[in-house]
Amino acid sequence: MAKLVSLLVVPLSFQVGRFLLEGPTEGLFAALVNAPVLAWCGLEYYAVSGGLLVGLVLGLVAGLVIARSVSAFRRRMLAVAANPGKLSELASKPLARFGIWLFFGKPAKGTWEEKLARRVGNPIRIWGAVLIALLLVGFWFGQKPLASSLAQRGMQAGLERANGATVDLGGVELDLQESRLAVSGLALADPNALGQNLFQADALEADVDQADFLRRRFHFTV
């Protein structure tokens, strides 16, 4: 549903992004677009910047509605639990059981009083925080293959736009810790004669400025 809504509000996201990038916040977004790491997030596109703000507003509204709906459901179930006869009548209806399973999952442990009184883990789930920590650790140790993959896609797309013809790129190895970039199997086709190459190299190696890379910039010195 969220994906469908995001597609329907693309025109709104575009206009909001245009206002952010060209309106009173132009200076702020100019700094964000050229900031380290954020330069890779595509904030220079209207739909991306506007979509982030529109998504934040829609997410807050949806979260508030869902949180209140769940709280209201728990209060009602607490009232029903006080009446065992009514609870048994509700549990005997297949449609009611299916609806509870569909929206709330399988029956959880504990009473409704305990759920209403629970404060630990709200609004941040403990396991969610642990998962994010594990993802950050995995990103730290897997940054070399991830950076190489991003660099290869970005370099090939950029070279094809600049060259105006097909660019073959065998592989890219980017090591940010050693500030090293190695390119293998590079071939730039001639836009006027696709059967021959303007430039071809089996292997290239260069030093990389980490600050420039995080800002999505590459400088080549010949």
C-alpha positions in Angstrom: 0.0 0.0 0.0 2.8 2.4 0.8 4.5 1.7 -2.5 1.2 2.4 -4.3 0.7 5.6 -2.5 4.3 6.7 -3.3 3.6 6.2 -7.0 0.3 8.1 -6.8 2.0 11.1 -5.1 5.0 11.4 -7.5 3.6 14.7 -9.0 3.3 16.1 -5.4 6.8 14.8 -4.5 8.2 16.5 -7.6 6.7 19.9 -6.8 7.8 19.7 -3.2 11.3 18.7 -4.3 11.4 21.6 -6.7 10.4 24.0 -3.9 13.1 22.6 -1.7 15.9 22.7 -4.3 15.0 26.1 -5.8 13.1 27.8 -3.0 14.1 29.2 0.4 16.0 26.0 1.3 18.1 26.1 -1.9 21.3 26.8 0.1 20.7 24.0 2.5 20.1 21.4 -0.1 23.0 22.6 -2.2 25.2 21.8 0.8 23.5 18.4 1.3 23.8 17.4 -2.3 27.6 18.0 -2.1 28.1 16.7 1.4 30.1 13.5 2.0 28.0 10.3 1.7 24.8 12.3 1.1 26.1 13.1 -2.4 25.4 9.4 -3.3 21.8 9.6 -2.2 20.4 11.4 -5.3 19.1 14.5 -3.5 19.7 16.6 -6.6 16.6 15.0 -8.1 13.3 16.8 -7.4 11.3 13.5 -6.9 13.9 12.1 -4.4 14.2 15.2 -2.2 10.4 15.9 -2.3 9.7 12.2 -1.8 11.7 12.1 1.4 9.7 14.9 2.9 6.3 13.6 1.6 7.2 10.1 2.8 8.2 11.4 6.3 4.8 13.2 6.7 2.8 10.2 5.4 4.9 7.9 7.5 4.2 9.9 10.7 0.5 10.1 9.9 0.3 6.4 9.2 2.3 5.5 12.3 0.1 7.6 14.5 -3.1 6.0 13.0 -1.7 2.5 13.4 -0.4 3.0 16.9 -3.8 4.4 18.0 -5.6 1.6 16.3 -3.5 -1.0 18.0 -4.0 0.7 21.4 -7.7 0.9 20.9 -7.8 -2.8 19.9 -5.9 -3.8 23.0 -8.3 -1.8 25.2 -11.3 -3.5 23.6 -9.7 -6.9 23.9 -9.0 -6.2 27.6 -12.7 -5.3 28.1 -13.7 -8.5 26.2 -11.2 -10.6 28.3 -13.1 -9.5 31.4 -16.1 -11.3 30.0 -15.1 -14.9 29.3 -18.4 -15.7 27.7 -18.1 -12.9 25.2 -14.5 -13.8 24.5 -15.4 -17.4 23.8 -18.2 -16.3 21.5 -15.7 -14.1 19.6 -13.1 -16.8 19.4 -15.6 -19.3 18.0 -16.2 -17.1 14.8 -13.8 -18.2 12.0 -14.0 -14.7 10.4 -12.9 -13.0 13.6 -10.0 -15.5 14.2 -8.9 -14.9 10.6 -9.0 -11.1 10.9 -7.0 -11.2 14.2 -4.4 -13.5 12.5 -4.3 -11.4 9.4 -3.7 -8.0 11.1 -2.0 -9.0 14.4 -0.3 -12.4 13.6 -0.4 -15.5 15.7 -1.5 -15.3 19.4 1.2 -13.8 21.6 2.1 -14.7 25.1 0.9 -12.7 28.1 -2.4 -11.0 29.0 -3.8 -7.9 27.6 -3.1 -6.1 30.9 0.6 -6.9 30.5 0.5 -5.5 26.9 -1.1 -2.3 27.9 1.3 -1.8 30.9 4.4 -2.6 28.8 6.8 0.3 28.3 10.1 -1.3 27.5 10.7 -1.6 23.8 8.3 1.2 22.9 8.6 3.0 20.5 12.0 1.3 19.7 12.1 -2.5 19.7 15.1 -4.0 21.3 15.6 -6.6 18.6 15.2 -3.9 16.0 18.1 -1.9 17.5 20.2 -5.0 17.7 19.5 -5.7 14.0 20.6 -2.2 13.0 23.8 -2.6 15.0 24.5 -5.9 13.2 23.9 -4.3 9.9 26.3 -1.4 10.7 28.9 -3.9 11.7 28.4 -5.9 8.5 28.6 -2.7 6.4 31.8 -1.8 8.1 33.4 -5.2 7.3 31.8 -5.4 3.9 32.6 -1.9 2.7 35.3 -2.9 0.3 33.1 -5.1 -2.0 30.2 -2.7 -1.6 32.3 0.3 -2.5 33.7 -1.5 -5.5 30.3 -2.4 -6.8 29.0 1.1 -6.4 32.2 2.5 -8.0 31.9 0.2 -11.0 28.2 1.1 -11.7 28.9 4.8 -11.3 32.1 4.8 -13.4 30.5 2.8 -16.2 27.4 5.1 -16.3 29.5 8.2 -16.2 31.9 7.1 -18.9 29.1 6.1 -21.2 27.4 9.5 -20.8 30.7 11.3 -21.4 31.8 9.1 -24.3 28.4 8.9 -26.0 28.9 5.2 -26.8 29.3 1.8 -25.1 31.9 1.4 -22.5 33.2 -2.1 -21.5 34.4 -2.4 -17.9 35.7 -5.7 -16.7 36.0 -4.9 -13.0 36.7 -2.2 -10.5 38.3 -2.7 -7.1 38.1 0.2 -4.7 39.9 0.1 -1.3 39.0 3.2 0.7 41.4 2.2 3.5 44.4 2.2 1.2 42.9 5.0 -1.1 43.4 2.7 -4.1 41.4 2.3 -7.3 42.1 -0.5 -9.8 40.3 -0.9 -13.1 40.6 -3.9 -15.4 39.3 -4.5 -19.0 38.4 -0.9 -19.9 37.4 -0.2 -23.4 35.7 3.0 -24.8 34.0 2.5 -28.1 34.3 5.2 -30.8 30.9 6.9 -31.1 31.5 7.4 -34.9 32.8 3.9 -35.5 31.5 1.4 -33.0 33.7 -1.3 -34.4 36.8 0.3 -32.9 37.8 1.7 -29.6 38.9 5.2 -28.7 40.7 4.0 -25.7 41.6 0.5 -24.3 43.5 -0.6 -21.3 44.0 -4.0 -19.7 44.6 -2.5 -16.2 44.7 0.9 -14.6 45.5 1.8 -11.1 45.2 5.2 -9.3 45.2 6.8 -5.9 41.8 8.0 -4.7 41.0 10.9 -2.5 38.5 9.6 0.1 36.9 12.9 0.7 36.3 13.4 -3.0 34.9 9.9 -3.4 32.4 10.4 -0.5 31.3 13.6 -2.4 30.9 11.6 -5.6 33.7 13.3 -7.3 36.6 11.8 -9.3 39.7 13.7 -10.4 42.1 12.3 -13.0 45.6 13.6 -13.5 47.3 12.6 -16.7 
